[in-house]
Amino acid sequence: MSRSQTLRQNTINQFIDCINNNILSFPLPSISILAEAFNVSRTTIRAVLNYLCQIGILLFDNNQYHLAREPTQKDKIACIFEKRSIQDKKVETYFYHLINSKKLLPGDHFNEIQLAKEINVSPIVVREFLLRFLHYGLIDNVKKGEWELATFDKNYAEKLYEFRSVLEIFALKAFLAQSDNHINWIKARELLQRHKNLQQNIQDEYKLFSTLDRDFHELILSCKENRFFLQSFDLISVIFHFHYQWDSSDLKERNSIAVSEHIAILTAILQKNEPLAIAALCRHLNTAKRSMQESIGRALAIKNR
């Protein structure tokens, strides 16, 4: 199968998904606008529209494309997308990459159809991923298929800190209550050593901390085997790192402090000293909150100049 044919079939399937999920409005906008939205050529869009007219989904009348009937899954061409779990992971990885590489910043607009084309996944996978963040105020739905990365104030950081504290302190207590032969104790020792290794090379490798930070908090939350814990942490982690990207001038210092705080928490955990571990965790979460608030303050100051 040629590359152009593969692209055309993917776009047909994406178009059908968008119709079924009310992402597109009728009559359809111009071919140029559709080509830009789907990130394909106008030639490809014309071929897609012609095909959908041929099978009776669209009707071309008075120089406009109208919806003739609701499409079904049988209308889709043999799907060439990867299985859903792989698509979910690709969307997550790509979205986080856009944030961490500063290709998406607070206030930026982006289109879910374009994202789907860039990642080569179904638009529905992208939409369902984005809806997770909508409930936490990380993104805003500007219009059908169009999104904006939200901007936050310091009060948002305070509320997020309160929720994160309740979540992680509860998980930490559950972690300490695990049996002595649980594999998480081995993971905690290995994670402590990784932190010590990074601490020795923090001047040169401080940017590696984000991965270590994710592993640290995931380990604590994983003990409950509660999908809601991990989903909540996923969103919180993105929000915190999202704001740190606004100003990287003190990133090395922040990460150095965070590594030391993680080491203190892990050491107390391995000693099974609950009061000490909780106190160390609270200090760490408070530091993260303060850093986020300072980052927000600097960003707002620059914006208001």
C-alpha positions in Angstrom: 0.0 0.0 0.0 1.4 3.4 -1.0 2.1 6.1 1.6 -0.5 8.4 0.1 -3.2 5.6 0.1 -2.4 4.9 3.8 -2.7 8.6 4.6 -6.0 8.8 2.8 -7.4 5.8 4.6 -6.3 7.1 8.0 -7.9 10.5 7.3 -11.1 8.8 6.2 -11.3 6.9 9.5 -10.4 10.0 11.5 -13.1 12.0 9.7 -15.7 9.4 10.5 -14.6 9.4 14.2 -14.9 13.2 14.2 -18.4 13.1 12.8 -19.5 10.5 15.3 -18.1 12.5 18.2 -19.5 15.8 17.1 -16.1 17.3 16.6 -17.1 18.6 13.1 -19.9 21.1 12.4 -22.1 21.2 9.3 -22.0 22.4 6.6 -18.3 21.7 6.6 -15.8 24.6 6.4 -13.7 25.1 3.3 -11.3 22.5 2.0 -8.4 24.7 3.0 -9.5 24.8 6.6 -10.2 21.1 6.7 -6.7 20.4 5.2 -5.1 22.5 7.9 -7.1 20.9 10.7 -6.3 17.4 9.6 -2.7 18.4 8.7 -3.0 16.9 5.2 -3.0 18.3 1.6 -6.1 19.7 0.0 -5.8 16.9 -2.5 -6.2 14.3 0.3 -9.2 16.2 1.8 -10.9 16.2 -1.6 -10.4 12.5 -2.0 -11.7 11.9 1.5 -14.8 14.1 0.9 -15.5 12.4 -2.4 -15.3 9.0 -0.8 -17.7 10.0 2.0 -20.1 11.3 -0.6 -19.9 8.0 -2.5 -20.9 5.9 0.5 -23.7 8.3 1.4 -22.3 9.9 4.6 -21.9 13.4 3.0 -24.0 15.3 0.5 -22.5 18.0 -1.7 -25.2 20.6 -2.4 -25.0 24.3 -3.2 -21.2 24.2 -3.0 -21.3 22.9 0.6 -20.8 19.5 2.2 -23.7 18.5 4.5 -24.2 15.4 6.7 -26.5 12.9 4.9 -26.4 10.2 7.5 -24.6 9.2 10.7 -21.6 7.0 9.9 -21.1 3.6 11.5 -18.0 1.6 12.3 -18.7 -0.5 9.2 -18.1 2.6 7.1 -14.5 2.8 8.2 -11.8 1.3 6.1 -9.8 -1.6 7.6 -8.2 0.3 10.5 -4.5 0.6 10.3 -4.0 2.3 13.7 -2.1 0.4 16.4 -4.1 -1.1 19.3 -5.6 1.2 21.8 -3.1 0.8 24.6 -0.2 1.7 22.2 -2.1 4.7 20.9 -2.8 5.9 24.5 0.9 5.7 25.4 1.9 7.5 22.2 -0.5 10.4 22.9 0.7 10.7 26.5 4.3 10.6 25.6 3.9 13.2 22.8 1.8 15.6 24.9 4.3 15.6 27.7 7.1 16.1 25.2 5.3 19.2 23.8 5.1 20.7 27.4 8.6 19.8 28.5 10.2 21.0 25.3 8.2 24.3 25.5 6.5 23.7 22.3 3.2 24.2 24.2 3.0 27.0 26.7 0.2 28.5 28.8 -2.2 30.4 26.6 -1.3 28.4 23.4 -4.1 27.0 21.3 -3.9 23.5 19.7 -6.2 21.3 17.7 -7.0 17.7 18.6 -7.3 16.6 15.0 -3.8 18.0 14.2 -2.4 16.3 17.3 -3.9 13.0 16.1 -2.3 13.4 12.7 1.1 14.2 14.1 1.0 11.2 16.4 -0.8 8.9 13.9 -3.6 7.9 16.2 -7.4 8.2 16.2 -8.7 11.6 17.2 -10.9 9.9 19.7 -7.8 8.7 21.6 -6.5 12.3 21.7 -9.9 13.7 22.8 -10.4 11.2 25.6 -6.8 11.9 26.8 -7.4 15.7 26.9 -10.7 15.3 28.7 -8.8 13.9 31.7 -7.0 17.3 32.0 -10.2 19.3 31.5 -11.5 18.4 34.9 -8.4 19.6 36.6 -8.3 22.9 34.8 -5.1 22.2 33.0 -6.7 22.9 29.6 -9.8 24.8 28.4 -12.1 23.7 25.6 -12.2 26.9 23.4 -14.5 25.4 20.7 -15.2 22.1 19.1 -11.9 20.3 18.6 -9.9 23.4 19.8 -8.1 23.6 23.1 -6.0 26.1 25.1 -3.4 25.4 27.8 -4.7 27.2 30.9 -2.9 29.8 33.0 -3.1 29.5 36.8 -2.9 31.8 39.8 -1.2 31.2 43.1 -4.5 30.1 44.7 -4.7 27.2 42.2 -1.2 26.1 43.5 -2.5 26.2 47.1 -5.5 24.1 46.3 -3.5 21.6 44.3 -1.0 21.3 47.2 -3.8 20.5 49.6 -5.2 17.7 47.4 -1.7 16.3 46.7 -0.8 16.3 50.4 -3.9 14.3 51.4 -3.3 11.8 48.5 0.4 11.2 49.1 0.4 11.1 52.9 -2.4 8.5 52.8 -0.4 6.5 50.3 2.8 6.8 52.3 1.1 5.3 55.4 -0.1 2.4 53.3 3.4 2.0 51.9 4.9 1.7 55.4 2.3 -0.9 56.3 3.4 -3.3 53.6 4.8 -6.7 54.5 8.6 -6.9 54.9 8.9 -9.1 51.9 7.0 -6.8 49.5 8.9 -6.0 46.3 8.4 -2.3 46.9 11.0 -2.3 49.6 13.6 -3.5 47.1 12.4 -0.8 44.7 12.7 1.8 47.4 16.3 0.8 48.1 17.1 0.9 44.4 15.5 4.3 44.1 17.4 5.7 47.0 20.7 4.6 45.3 19.6 6.3 42.1 19.0 9.5 44.0 22.4 9.3 45.6 24.0 8.8 42.2 22.3 11.8 40.7 23.1 13.9 43.8 26.8 13.2 43.1 26.5 14.5 39.6 23.7 17.1 40.0 25.7 19.9 38.5 25.8 18.2 35.1 22.8 15.9 35.2 20.2 18.0 37.0 17.8 17.8 34.0 17.5 14.1 34.6 15.6 14.7 37.8 12.1 14.8 36.2 12.2 11.1 35.4 13.5 10.3 38.9 10.7 12.5 40.4 8.1 10.6 38.5 9.4 7.2 39.6 9.6 8.4 43.3 6.0 9.6 43.5 4.7 6.7 41.5 6.4 4.2 43.8 4.7 5.7 46.9 1.3 5.8 45.2 1.6 2.3 43.6 1.3 0.5 47.0 -2.5 1.0 47.0 -2.9 -0.4 43.4 -5.5 2.2 43.0 -5.9 3.5 39.5 -7.4 6.8 40.7 -4.3 7.5 42.8 -2.0 7.0 39.7 -4.3 9.0 37.4 -4.4 11.9 39.9 -0.7 11.8 40.3 -0.3 11.8 36.5 -2.2 15.0 36.2 -0.5 16.7 39.2 2.9 15.8 37.9 2.2 17.3 34.5 0.9 20.5 36.2 3.9 21.0 38.4 6.4 20.3 35.7 4.3 22.4 33.3 4.8 25.4 35.5 8.5 24.8 36.1 9.0 25.2 32.4 7.9 28.8 32.5 11.2 29.8 34.1 14.2 27.5 34.1 16.7 30.0 35.6 16.8 28.2 39.0 16.0 24.7 37.7 19.4 23.3 38.9 18.9 24.7 42.4 15.3 23.4 42.6 16.2 20.0 41.4 19.2 19.8 43.8 16.9 20.6 46.7 14.3 18.1 45.6 16.8 15.3 45.3 18.0 15.9 48.9 14.4 16.0 50.1 13.6 12.7 48.3 16.7 11.1 49.9 15.4 12.2 53.3 12.0 10.7 52.6 13.3 7.4 51.3 15.8 7.1 54.2 12.9 7.5 56.7 10.8 5.1 54.7 13.5 2.4 54.7 13.9 2.9 58.5 10.1 2.5 58.8 9.9 5.7 60.8 6.5 6.9 59.9 6.5 10.3 61.7 9.9 11.2 60.2 8.8 10.0 56.7 5.6 12.0 56.8 7.4 15.2 58.1 10.0 14.8 55.3 7.2 14.3 52.7 5.3 17.4 53.9 8.4 19.5 53.6 9.0 18.3 50.1 5.4 18.9 49.0 5.5 22.4 50.6 8.7 23.2 48.7 7.1 22.1 45.4 4.1 24.3 46.1 6.3 27.3 46.9 8.4 26.7 43.8 5.2 26.6 41.7 3.8 29.7 43.2 7.1 31.6 42.6 7.1 30.4 39.0 3.6 31.6 38.5 4.5 34.9 40.1 7.5 35.4 37.8 5.5 34.5 34.7 2.7 36.9 35.6 5.2 39.7 36.3 6.8 39.2 32.9 3.4 39.1 31.2 2.3 42.4 32.8 5.4 44.4 31.9 
